[in-house]
């Protein structure tokens, strides 16, 4: 019988919560879902992308990753190891006033996430077009495991708050 890993349990919890917001509450619309196993490094990743149902301009993306050493430490029950997953939240927003909007984004997300490290904003554009794409990344400086499953609703609430604030900017 298959024994789910920390990665599997976190992935299913995140997936269920977001899909309930899509299908039952109709607050969000899921726009993309990826579930990868990287055979070269034997790592796993899961990506779930969604937008607010009434405002699809700003996208949110939750990324969950588990490296080989974490998966092996868990499966082999290696003593002294603390297996877990890396969690990243990304937002994608088109912008036209970079200096002003980037500062507003940093202030808004600092209020919501209260992280030790500020969100990283990476700007890109297609030559000849006026608008910039801002990829905003919120990272966490520790691995998560099943002890944080109860925090998933709070995490998703922070993502929804961020989407609303980013939509206003």
C-alpha positions in Angstrom: 0.0 0.0 0.0 1.1 3.5 -0.8 2.2 5.6 2.2 1.8 9.3 1.4 4.8 11.5 2.0 4.8 14.9 3.7 4.8 16.4 0.1 1.7 14.4 -0.9 -0.2 15.4 2.3 0.6 19.1 1.9 -0.2 19.0 -1.8 -3.6 17.5 -1.3 -4.4 19.9 1.5 -3.5 22.9 -0.5 -5.3 21.5 -3.6 -8.5 20.7 -1.7 -8.7 24.1 0.0 -8.1 26.1 -3.3 -10.4 23.9 -5.3 -13.1 24.4 -2.7 -12.7 28.2 -3.1 -13.0 27.6 -6.9 -15.9 25.1 -7.1 -17.9 25.7 -3.9 -17.3 29.3 -2.9 -16.6 30.6 -6.4 -14.1 33.1 -5.0 -11.2 32.0 -7.2 -10.7 30.4 -10.6 -7.9 27.9 -10.9 -6.0 28.6 -14.1 -3.2 26.1 -14.0 -2.0 23.0 -12.1 1.3 21.3 -12.5 2.6 18.2 -10.7 6.2 17.2 -11.6 8.6 14.5 -10.7 12.1 15.5 -11.8 13.8 12.2 -12.7 17.3 13.7 -12.9 17.3 15.0 -9.3 14.5 12.8 -8.0 12.7 15.9 -6.7 9.0 16.7 -6.8 7.2 20.0 -7.4 3.6 21.1 -7.4 2.3 24.4 -8.7 -1.3 25.7 -8.4 -2.1 28.9 -10.1 -5.3 30.9 -9.6 -7.0 34.3 -9.9 -9.8 36.0 -8.0 -13.0 35.1 -9.8 -14.1 38.7 -10.2 -10.6 40.1 -11.0 -8.4 37.9 -13.3 -5.7 40.5 -13.9 -3.4 39.4 -11.1 -2.4 35.7 -10.8 -1.3 33.9 -7.7 0.8 30.7 -7.7 1.6 28.4 -4.8 4.7 26.3 -5.4 5.5 23.3 -3.2 8.8 21.4 -3.6 10.5 18.4 -2.0 14.1 17.5 -2.7 15.5 14.0 -2.8 17.2 14.3 0.6 13.9 15.3 2.2 12.0 12.5 0.5 14.7 9.9 1.4 15.0 11.1 5.0 11.3 10.7 5.5 10.9 7.4 3.7 14.0 5.9 5.3 13.2 7.5 8.7 16.7 8.9 9.0 17.4 9.8 12.6 18.4 13.5 13.2 16.9 14.6 9.9 13.9 17.0 9.7 12.3 16.3 6.3 9.9 18.8 4.8 9.0 20.9 1.8 9.9 24.3 0.5 6.9 26.6 0.0 7.0 29.7 -2.3 4.1 32.0 -3.2 4.3 34.1 -6.4 2.1 36.8 -7.9 2.1 38.0 -11.5 1.0 41.5 -12.2 1.3 43.8 -15.3 2.4 47.3 -14.5 2.9 50.6 -16.3 4.4 52.8 -13.5 7.3 50.7 -12.2 8.8 52.9 -9.5 5.5 53.9 -7.9 3.8 50.6 -8.2 6.8 48.5 -7.0 7.1 50.6 -3.8 3.3 50.2 -3.2 3.5 46.5 -3.8 6.4 46.1 -1.3 4.5 48.1 1.3 1.3 46.2 0.8 2.9 42.7 0.9 5.1 43.6 3.9 1.9 44.4 5.8 0.2 41.2 4.8 3.0 38.7 5.1 5.2 40.2 7.9 8.3 38.3 6.7 11.9 38.7 7.8 12.8 39.1 4.1 10.8 41.4 1.8 9.1 40.0 -1.3 11.4 39.9 -4.4 10.1 41.7 -7.4 11.4 40.7 -10.8 10.4 42.9 -13.8 10.4 41.8 -17.4 9.0 43.1 -20.6 8.6 42.4 -24.3 10.5 44.8 -26.5 8.2 47.2 -28.1 5.4 47.0 -25.5 4.8 49.5 -22.8 3.8 47.2 -20.0 6.1 45.4 -17.6 5.3 42.0 -16.0 6.2 42.0 -12.3 6.8 38.5 -10.8 6.6 39.0 -7.0 7.9 36.1 -4.9 7.3 35.5 -1.2 9.6 32.9 0.2 9.8 31.3 3.6 13.1 30.6 5.3 12.2 27.2 6.7 10.8 23.9 5.4 7.2 23.0 6.2 5.7 19.7 7.1 2.4 18.2 8.2 2.6 20.2 11.5 1.7 23.2 9.3 -1.4 21.7 7.6 -3.7 23.6 9.9 -2.0 26.8 8.7 -3.0 26.3 5.1 -6.4 28.2 5.4 -4.5 31.1 6.9 -1.8 30.9 4.1 -4.5 31.0 1.4 -6.3 33.9 3.1 -3.0 35.8 3.0 -2.8 35.0 -0.8 -6.3 36.2 -1.3 -5.6 39.4 0.6 -2.5 39.9 -1.5 -4.4 39.4 -4.7 -7.0 42.0 -3.6 -4.3 44.5 -2.7 -2.3 43.9 -5.8 -5.4 44.4 -7.9 -5.9 47.8 -6.3 -2.4 49.0 -7.1 
